[in-house]
Structure formats: C-alpha cells, structure tokens
Amino acid sequence: MIRLNDITSQLIIYHPKADTSLIEKAYVYSAKVHKGQVRLSGVPYLSHPLEVAYLLTEMKMDVISVVAGLLHDTIEDTDAELSEIKRLFGKETANIVDGVTKISKMPFDNSEERQAENMRKMILAMTTDIRVILVKLADRLHNMRTLGFHVPEKQISIAKETLDIYAPLAGRMGIYWLKSSLEDLCLYYLEHEIYEKIRAGIAARSGARENFIRDVKKLLSERLEKAKTGITIKGRHKHFYSIYTKMKDQNLNVDQVYDLLAFRVIVNSLKECYEVLGIIHSMWKPVLGRFKDYISLPKANMYQSLHTSVIGPLGQRMEIQIRTWEMDKVAEEGIAAHWKYKEGLLADKTDQKQFAWLRQLLEWQKNLRDPKEFIEMVQMDLFPNEVYVFTPKGAVKEFPKGATPVDFAYSIHSEVGEKCSGARVNNKMVPLRYQMKNGDIVEIITSSKQHPRKDWLDFVKTSRAKSKIRHWIKNQERDESIILGRSILEKGLEQSNLTLPNIMKNEQVSAVAKDFSFHSIEDLLASMGYGKISVNQVMGRLKPKLGIEEEIHTGLVSKVVSRLTRKKSTRGIKVKGLDDMLVRFAKCCHPLPGEHVIGFITRGRGVTIHKYDCRHILDVDQERVVEVLWEPSAQDVYLASLKVTSLDKKGILADISAIMAQKDANIIQAEVKTTTDKKGVSFFTIEVEDYKQLEGIMGAIKKLKDVLLVERI
Ligand code: MN
C-alpha cells in the first residue's frame, strides 16, 4: 500500500521546492473522514485516495492536485462539507474536489454510441480547472486497476464508460501512457478471451521478438550511422488495445498481429527525416500506399512525422516512423496527436485551437516555476461557446451558450417546442428564458393550450428554434389575415347587395385571385387582410365577372355628366316637368314599376320615389311632393321583399322557389323560421321587373296548398 511518504518523496523529485505541509494535512483529514470505511477488496478506504494522489505525482502534478487527489471522495462518500474543505485547504482545492464529485454524479447513458463524444465535451465544458480532469483520470485508473472486486455487470458498465469517455480524455490531455493503461484494462474486462490470447502470444514470442527488434535496430543503425550521427532507434510492440483494434480494422487473426512491430527513428533535423526515409526504402521494400508525409502536411493537431511500412528482413511487415526530437516531444506528450486520429475522425477548427492550447498547457505544466501563472492557464474555459445538458434519460445534448429550455424543447421535436409551457431543471421549475448550465438535467413540460410567442424570439439561441417560432407566427398571422380578408370581402359584397354562398370555393373570386397573380383565394384574402390590396380593387374585378356593370362614379364631374345623360331616364320614371331629375327609390317602401307612386324633392339628392300610400310621405312638407309617372320602356329590376306564412311542411320552400323561377324572378335572399305554433314563416328578397310580375308571383304562391298568407314587407 502507498504511504504518505511515497507521495511526498516522489513529488520532491520533480518539484524540489514544494511545500508538502498541505499534503500532510490533507492526509490526516482524509484518514479521519474515511475512518472505518473499506474498499470492496476489504482494504481500508484510505488506500484509494493515497493511490490516486500517488498517480498524480507520477503525472508530475502540482501540490494542489495531489491534495485534491487525497480529498477527492470526501464529499461524495463522507460527512465532509465543501465549505470545510474550502476553509481548510483553500478555494482551488475545494473547486477541484467539487468538480470531481460532479463528474462522478453525472447520469451517463452509454446505450447510445454518439453520446460519448458529447459526454467528453460536457466534462471539458464543466471544467473550469483542467486539474479536475486529471484527478478524475487518476481516480479512474485506480478504480480500473481494482475493478476485479466488482460484480461482472458492474465491471462491464464501468469498463465501457472508461473506454468511451475517460481513455479518450486521457489521450486528449496528452497523457498517452494513461490512455493505453485504461484501454488495456478495458479490453481485459470487455473482451477477456482476446485479451488473454494477445497476452499469451506476446509472452510466448517475447524472446523471438526481442531478438528481432535487436536485429532490425542493428541493421538500421549500421546503415544510418554511416551517413548520420546521433540517431536513436526505438522498437516496441503496440499496446494490447491497439493490437486489438488493428485486428478488427485490418481483419487480421491473432497470429498475424504478434509480428506487428513498430520502430521509431529519431533524428536531429527535418532534412535528415527524408534522407533516412530514402535509406530505409532502399533496404526494405515499402508497402504500397502506406507512406504518409505528416511533415509537409501536419495533422490538424500539429502532429508531424513520416510514416512508412516496409517488408522486413524476415518477410514481415514493420511500421516505421521517422521524426525529429522536436516532433517526437509533441507526439510523445500525446498532446492531442493521437486522440481524434485513432478514432478515425477529423478534428474541427475549434478542436485545433483547444489542442494548441492544451499542448501549451502541458508543456508549461512540466516547469511549474510560477504557480500563479499556471493557475491562470488551467482555469481557462475549455469550451467557452457551448453548453452541455442532459435529458431526463441521461442523453447529452449540446447547445450554444445562453440557450434556454425552449431551445431544448425544439431540439427534441418542433411540436414539443410549440407546446412547451415550462421546464424543470434539476427538478426545480425554471422560467422559459432560463439559461441552461453545463450538467443541468432538463425536463420539458408541455401543454396543449400553449403556443409559440413572439417574445420567445428575444431569448432563444438556436437557429432551429428561431426559425420554427418565426414560421409558426407567420402561419398564425396568415390565418388571422385570411379571416379578416374574408370579412372585408363579405362587407364589400354586402354593400353592393351581393352575397356569395361560399366565398372560399367561388369560381369568380378564384378568377379574381388569379388576376392579381395569387395562387389561391386564401392568398388573395390574406393579402386583403394584410391591407396590401383593397376591397375596392377586388370588387372592381369581381363585379364584371358576376355579370354586374361597373358603378358610375359619384365624383363631382361625373355627377354633372350623369345629370346631363339622365334625359333618357334609365330609371324608368319621369318627373312631371323635370326631365333630367336625379331619381332614387325610397328604401322604406320599395316602390315597383306600375305601382301608384309619388316623388319627394330632397335637398341636394334629387327626387325620392315613394309609394303613394307610404306613411313617410304623409309626414313631409307637401310643397315638395311632386307627381311622377312610370315610363313604359323601363327595363331595370327592382327589389321586393315577401313574407310567406305557411304550414310547417317539408317541400314548401322548394315549391315557392319553383314559382319564382317560373315567373323569372331572381331570389336574392331567403330565410325560413318556424314559429312556436308549428307554422313556417319564410322571408324572400327577390328581383322583379315591375309590380305586375310581383302580383303574379304573389298570386301563384297564395294558391299553394299549405300557404296561409303572402305579404309584401
Ligand atoms: Mn475515487
């Protein structure tokens, strides 16, 4: 078991001036709070934080990291309070312990492959201090090393999580040995048989392999030393997990991969890289298509090297990498180099920046001369523009910073977005404009009564939510405009004494819509509703299509003109002694041609024609009453209203309509009511040419069997 002394003495090696008193204090504290607790293996729990702290010294971490390593499980597993840790060990230590605890509590769901990448990003995004991840990785490595004490199901789920999330993170952090260790342990638990085969095969051939490596090194150095000095050659077998992925990717069986050896030739200058490549290719036959020049074309993560595969002295493949010491340093420190590449993915631009930053950080970390500067470096925001949150089921979703539950809802489905009425974040209700934070568990509450609101546009961040909300509002406004447009058109029709039973399907209205280049009647009505097109414009087009002539304009000039042309008396009435009088028909009594009528001279509005017995005319100034006569040649139509009282029988309406049609009268309006004493009362407005025609119609209706009364109203 690791002891405190092991930790401090190793720390002193790379950090001679370190003050280890805080480490001692943390050891005492950790021992106190973990007292009585045991690991699954039966050893005192304290052994775990000690191992983690020791691993952190192997990673050459600073004092605070080691202290945090000793305390990393105190919040989750003991009665210790974060405030106490802060008081005793400072804000930074408390922040790291808090971060590690939060990562441990995250509800990761590894049922979905693509979740892993987001999960890694979330861990990085949640981390304002890179040391949180390094402590977490050390913690995970020790847990993986002691995984054997768990039940098999737990072993598999922890190994999966480690392979999906923590091994890639270790690679990203540039700690390649840690990544390989985690991967090999995962392979041990996840593909145990294959792991054993690889291990046995490598062990069995270790002697032969060592000899082979020595032979190749000797051959290479003899040839190279002639030309160059100061060249270093490294030969090694790949770690188990990378042998395993080679087998899978290249479809090799276990026997074929034992001989997969990799050599690395490290030279002093860039020029020598190509010279050495030439020499190697002249010694052994290169494998076609395996040469890669990452020097002239570095990888996105700045990795540089020449890669080639050749058929070696015993006829087997060998991989050879050639690079300078400088390039080797970058590659060895992991610095990003392997991570994305190994997974066959291309790093995007943001990642490139992060890689560059991490490289700088890790190089800097080695020196540890100015702790303050180090802290400033490590406390940078790794993913400043993104926020990662969980669904209630543990899936990770990525959003732009500042995104709200409404963005979240729209990312699930546009219907969820539209009906989104509230949200619970970490089980607490939040307003819809709440800005989500890394690690939040977000649950959307929907309501069938809810609909998108214009003010949502003020706070949503994703373009998806924005465009969906705009689209909805636009549609909504259109629906309202159609309704408005329709009522405007109906009023316009009413003013012209017209009704169209079904505007939305009317042929003439459809033709008007086409005239205005609209695709549909709805478009025309919407446009009227928006006020882009006036009812007069529409009526102007509609009337001719309905067979109605354009109205004579009533401007001053046209009034004069119409007065001059009125001599012909198109109205079919003649005022005695005044041929060119403007004539109107009274609305109170609707006189018809042939009826006994009388005229009334209005002030400025010509003569109004009333029926002789109209009660209105009896009340007026008799001096202004004039005699009028019907002109025999009248051809206009006049409106007449009838009230028909009948027994409430089916078919009566059809009989009445038939009579109207027979007598050439147009029905403008019809309304039927039933009285309480089971009588039917029908009201008709019809067009007739004269009184004679109306009399004929009324007479015919009266003769119908069930008709009780016909009246003019
Ligand atoms: Mn732990």
Boltz pocket constraint, residues with backbone or C-beta under 6 A from the ligand:
constraints:
  - pocket:
      binder: B
      contacts: [[A, 48], [A, 72], [A, 73], [A, 139]]
      max_distance: 6.0
